[in-house]
Amino acid sequence: MSFGQAPVTVGDVVTLGANTLCGSEPEGHITVTTVYLDTDYVVDQVFWQHVGLVRDRLDAQDFAEALYVEPAQILRVGEDRAGMLMPWLDELVALSIDGGFTEHFYRMQALWFSVATVIVPYIATSPVRMSPTQRATTWPASPRLRRFAPLREEARTIAGLLRDEPGRRWTVNGLAEAVHLSPSQVGRVFVDAYGKSPIAYLTMLRAEQMARLLRTTDTPIAVIARRMGWGDPDFAARRGHERRFRVEAVPRQSPDLHKLAQVFLGMAVARAQAGDAPTRANEGCAVPEPDERPEVE
């Protein structure tokens, strides 16, 4: 392994990160069971495990990279605990060989979670200090801590208007008139219902629709951006240094959806940040265009 040589015996578990080179020199006959975990699957589990801290899968990926910095570890779980793992691992192997991953999905999940419950407490992690970079109500993604409560009709109406016409230049005043509330009430009612301000919700809808159109059509990025109300498709790239997301140019003919998601989420964050003025000063603001100051009616 990259950290040198270390003895491994019965009752030990070896964890290896992706692309970690390693080798072994067995003394006599040994039996080893190897469980392969897709990195996307691991990130998804980290996301749900720390859903109160991370905001989306990209955030979860950064969090996981900061949390699990050791590429290789030897976990001394002991022979007794290793004995507990053996029947679960044997069944997991049998189900994997059978090939019915869809039919056995939940059972394989249960077996893996049983194994992880035993070994995860032994994995060394790095201390990670999580601090929000902006208010949760301005983050243009679905809120993670959702309330199970009825929604006010006014909030549902506003959400429907934004979903029906995401490319329209909406203003808080215009939304307020549509539901017969004051602009300040619109913000409070909508945030209480959806956990996001109307502008953040709109940017989320625009980013999702752009990703959908890029995936299902051959429409150029610039055309899609204008259709969604964003006149400058390079806005995110120019402002990328102001955010924590890496923004890269992506050829339209062979889009990498992961990178595209970073671009669109970066654009959405910038839009929400640009519109994140104090509530009273921002009540009449439209969703700002690139390099423009918000307009107050």
C-alpha positions as MATLAB code, in Angstrom:
seq = 'MSFGQAPVTVGDVVTLGANTLCGSEPEGHITVTTVYLDTDYVVDQVFWQHVGLVRDRLDAQDFAEALYVEPAQILRVGEDRAGMLMPWLDELVALSIDGGFTEHFYRMQALWFSVATVIVPYIATSPVRMSPTQRATTWPASPRLRRFAPLREEARTIAGLLRDEPGRRWTVNGLAEAVHLSPSQVGRVFVDAYGKSPIAYLTMLRAEQMARLLRTTDTPIAVIARRMGWGDPDFAARRGHERRFRVEAVPRQSPDLHKLAQVFLGMAVARAQAGDAPTRANEGCAVPEPDERPEVE';
ca = [
       0.000    0.000    0.000;
       0.994    3.626   -0.396;
       1.616    3.975    3.360;
       4.000    1.003    3.427;
       3.568   -2.587    4.564;
       1.304   -3.734    7.381;
       0.250   -7.197    8.561;
      -3.392   -8.218    8.150;
      -4.932  -11.207    9.875;
      -8.287  -12.780   10.671;
     -10.563  -10.155   12.172;
      -9.175   -7.284   10.099;
     -10.983   -5.226    7.475;
      -9.067   -3.290    4.818;
     -10.727   -0.206    3.312;
      -9.353    1.256    0.094;
     -10.346    4.471   -1.610;
     -10.851    4.726   -5.356;
      -7.670    4.387   -7.457;
      -5.597    3.264   -4.466;
      -2.805    0.890   -5.455;
      -2.217   -2.047   -3.145;
      -0.945   -5.616   -3.097;
      -0.759   -8.572   -0.761;
       1.634  -11.427   -0.028;
      -0.381  -14.211    1.630;
       1.281  -16.637    3.998;
      -0.403  -19.884    3.081;
      -4.043  -20.173    2.000;
      -6.382  -17.242    2.645;
      -9.978  -16.379    1.806;
     -10.896  -12.759    1.156;
     -14.314  -11.241    0.476;
     -14.249   -7.926   -1.386;
     -17.157   -5.481   -1.457;
     -17.028   -2.840   -4.191;
     -18.905    0.417   -3.589;
     -19.569    2.826   -6.434;
     -18.431    6.326   -5.463;
     -21.777    7.817   -6.521;
     -23.516    5.367   -4.189;
     -21.204    6.325   -1.317;
     -21.773   10.039   -1.909;
     -25.524    9.443   -1.951;
     -25.319    7.679    1.426;
     -23.168   10.499    2.846;
     -25.772   12.965    1.617;
     -28.637   11.273    3.457;
     -26.552   10.540    6.552;
     -25.587   14.217    6.894;
     -28.706   15.725    5.348;
     -28.819   18.362    8.062;
     -25.389   19.672    7.033;
     -25.048   19.274    3.268;
     -27.300   20.926    0.710;
     -26.989   18.708   -2.380;
     -24.962   15.847   -3.872;
     -22.128   18.146   -4.970;
     -21.880   19.490   -1.447;
     -21.971   15.899   -0.141;
     -19.092   14.958   -2.436;
     -16.924   17.765   -1.071;
     -17.958   16.825    2.457;
     -17.015   13.165    1.891;
     -13.627   14.129    0.443;
     -12.910   16.270    3.501;
     -14.187   13.621    5.914;
     -12.472   10.527    4.508;
      -8.962   11.650    3.662;
      -7.101    8.375    4.313;
      -6.931    6.345    1.066;
      -6.279    3.083    2.912;
      -7.023    1.893    6.427;
      -6.805   -1.363    8.333;
      -9.689   -1.793   10.744;
      -9.016   -4.155   13.647;
     -12.607   -5.217   14.283;
     -11.636   -8.504   15.954;
     -12.478  -12.137   15.208;
     -15.831  -12.059   17.010;
     -17.144   -9.162   14.956;
     -15.633  -10.634   11.798;
     -17.566  -13.794   12.559;
     -20.768  -11.738   12.630;
     -19.967  -10.394    9.167;
     -19.328  -13.743    7.492;
     -22.933  -14.948    6.928;
     -23.964  -11.496    5.690;
     -21.012  -11.351    3.301;
     -21.638  -14.899    2.075;
     -25.262  -14.072    1.277;
     -24.228  -10.812   -0.375;
     -21.794  -12.724   -2.585;
     -24.456  -15.301   -3.479;
     -26.940  -12.610   -4.470;
     -24.293  -10.817   -6.508;
     -23.403  -13.982   -8.425;
     -27.097  -14.610   -9.073;
     -27.199  -11.292  -10.947;
     -30.718  -10.298   -9.948;
     -29.723   -6.896   -8.617;
     -33.142   -5.371   -9.196;
     -35.011   -8.227   -7.529;
     -32.554   -8.456   -4.621;
     -32.001   -4.714   -4.246;
     -33.514   -4.258   -0.783;
     -32.015   -7.448    0.622;
     -28.566   -6.477   -0.651;
     -29.026   -3.025    0.832;
     -29.980   -4.557    4.183;
     -26.956   -6.877    4.125;
     -24.556   -4.064    3.297;
     -26.015   -1.810    5.983;
     -25.565   -4.631    8.502;
     -21.915   -4.917    7.499;
     -21.413   -1.150    7.533;
     -22.956   -0.865   11.008;
     -20.143   -3.049   12.335;
     -17.142   -1.600   10.486;
     -17.914    2.121   10.071;
     -17.251    3.019   13.741;
     -13.671    1.846   13.184;
     -13.022    4.076   10.169;
     -10.840    7.063   10.991;
     -12.235   10.385    9.799;
     -10.983   13.952    9.778;
     -12.760   16.659   11.760;
     -14.875   18.734    9.406;
     -16.246   22.090   10.436;
     -19.417   22.874    8.567;
     -20.520   26.480    8.285;
     -23.247   27.708    5.929;
     -21.971   29.981    3.171;
     -25.342   31.654    2.724;
     -28.849   31.591    4.123;
     -30.759   28.406    3.465;
     -33.714   30.286    2.024;
     -31.571   31.595   -0.862;
     -30.084   28.213   -1.826;
     -31.678   27.276   -5.181;
     -32.424   23.613   -4.449;
     -35.145   21.657   -2.735;
     -34.934   22.134    1.052;
     -33.561   19.085    2.800;
     -35.392   19.499    6.096;
     -38.963   19.516    4.851;
     -42.038   20.097    6.946;
     -44.949   17.708    6.615;
     -47.725   20.255    6.813;
     -50.486   21.633    4.557;
     -49.434   24.415    2.197;
     -51.236   27.725    1.940;
     -53.121   28.146   -1.306;
     -51.250   31.374   -2.067;
     -47.896   29.564   -1.875;
     -49.149   26.761   -4.123;
     -50.416   29.320   -6.628;
     -47.080   31.144   -6.722;
     -45.173   27.891   -7.185;
     -47.517   26.940  -10.019;
     -47.004   30.275  -11.767;
     -43.217   29.913  -11.559;
     -43.339   26.322  -12.821;
     -45.617   27.201  -15.738;
     -43.474   30.131  -16.950;
     -39.902   29.797  -15.629;
     -38.545   32.011  -18.421;
     -40.731   34.961  -17.555;
     -39.214   37.983  -15.806;
     -41.096   37.618  -12.559;
     -41.157   40.225   -9.816;
     -42.195   39.850   -6.205;
     -44.723   42.637   -6.709;
     -46.227   40.789   -9.649;
     -46.525   37.578   -7.641;
     -48.051   39.514   -4.762;
     -50.732   40.954   -7.041;
     -51.535   37.497   -8.415;
     -52.335   36.111   -4.953;
     -53.630   39.335   -3.352;
     -50.925   39.566   -0.694;
     -48.390   42.250    0.128;
     -44.836   41.693   -1.199;
     -43.533   41.129    2.338;
     -46.268   38.566    3.001;
     -45.397   36.727   -0.225;
     -41.854   36.159    0.976;
     -42.901   34.935    4.419;
     -45.678   32.677    3.115;
     -43.524   31.136    0.378;
     -40.491   30.524    2.585;
     -42.722   28.965    5.241;
     -44.219   26.607    2.632;
     -41.209   25.698    0.477;
     -38.199   26.679    2.571;
     -36.961   28.941   -0.249;
     -37.573   32.484   -1.390;
     -39.531   32.817   -4.667;
     -36.379   33.918   -6.503;
     -34.356   30.943   -5.237;
     -37.231   28.627   -6.161;
     -37.356   30.117   -9.665;
     -33.622   29.717  -10.188;
     -33.915   26.072   -9.112;
     -36.690   25.507  -11.655;
     -34.671   27.176  -14.401;
     -31.563   25.113  -13.711;
     -33.557   21.872  -13.627;
     -35.341   22.712  -16.890;
     -32.059   23.641  -18.586;
     -30.511   20.321  -17.577;
     -33.615   18.496  -18.830;
     -33.537   20.240  -22.212;
     -29.815   19.611  -22.659;
     -30.342   15.947  -21.909;
     -33.344   15.429  -24.197;
     -32.847   17.898  -27.078;
     -30.115   19.179  -29.389;
     -30.951   22.812  -28.677;
     -27.803   24.953  -28.206;
     -26.970   26.023  -24.673;
     -27.286   29.723  -25.542;
     -30.821   29.209  -26.876;
     -31.870   27.221  -23.811;
     -30.389   29.847  -21.485;
     -32.354   32.625  -23.198;
     -35.519   30.527  -23.139;
     -35.113   30.169  -19.380;
     -34.661   33.912  -18.923;
     -30.853   33.903  -18.705;
     -29.454   35.866  -21.612;
     -25.778   35.038  -21.048;
     -24.812   31.311  -20.960;
     -21.217   32.193  -20.021;
     -22.292   34.059  -16.892;
     -21.498   31.136  -14.593;
     -18.040   30.632  -16.077;
     -17.118   34.309  -15.630;
     -18.336   34.321  -12.049;
     -17.039   30.852  -11.155;
     -14.199   32.187   -9.003;
     -16.737   33.760   -6.662;
     -18.265   30.392   -5.779;
     -17.088   27.123   -4.314;
     -18.107   25.140   -7.414;
     -15.658   24.306  -10.165;
     -17.131   25.468  -13.479;
     -15.712   24.007  -16.678;
     -16.589   24.437  -20.339;
     -18.506   21.419  -21.623;
     -18.835   20.535  -25.349;
     -22.529   20.578  -26.284;
     -22.206   17.542  -28.545;
     -21.129   15.285  -25.660;
     -22.441   16.841  -22.425;
     -21.187   15.581  -19.105;
     -24.296   15.941  -16.959;
     -22.268   16.103  -13.747;
     -20.294   19.099  -15.007;
     -23.397   20.668  -16.501;
     -25.076   20.371  -13.140;
     -22.173   22.266  -11.584;
     -22.511   25.012  -14.207;
     -26.250   25.395  -13.740;
     -26.110   25.205   -9.974;
     -23.337   27.784  -10.033;
     -25.520   30.043  -12.158;
     -28.417   29.497   -9.794;
     -26.308   30.329   -6.741;
     -25.081   33.528   -8.349;
     -28.623   34.540   -9.246;
     -29.853   33.919   -5.731;
     -26.895   35.787   -4.257;
     -27.481   38.723   -6.606;
     -31.085   38.885   -5.496;
     -30.320   38.380   -1.815;
     -30.677   41.994   -0.726;
     -32.533   42.799    2.501;
     -36.177   41.847    2.221;
     -37.684   45.342    2.289;
     -35.303   46.659   -0.348;
     -35.835   43.592   -2.527;
     -39.612   43.300   -2.493;
     -39.995   44.638   -6.014;
     -36.926   42.999   -7.534;
     -37.038   40.944  -10.670;
     -34.670   38.026  -11.082;
     -31.494   39.908  -12.096;
     -29.963   39.544  -15.534;
     -26.192   38.908  -15.851;
     -24.027   41.807  -14.711;
     -27.092   43.889  -13.856;
     -28.108   45.374  -10.571;
     -31.558   44.306   -9.369;
     -34.303   46.630  -10.510;
     -36.649   48.102   -7.928;
     -40.101   49.052   -9.082;
];
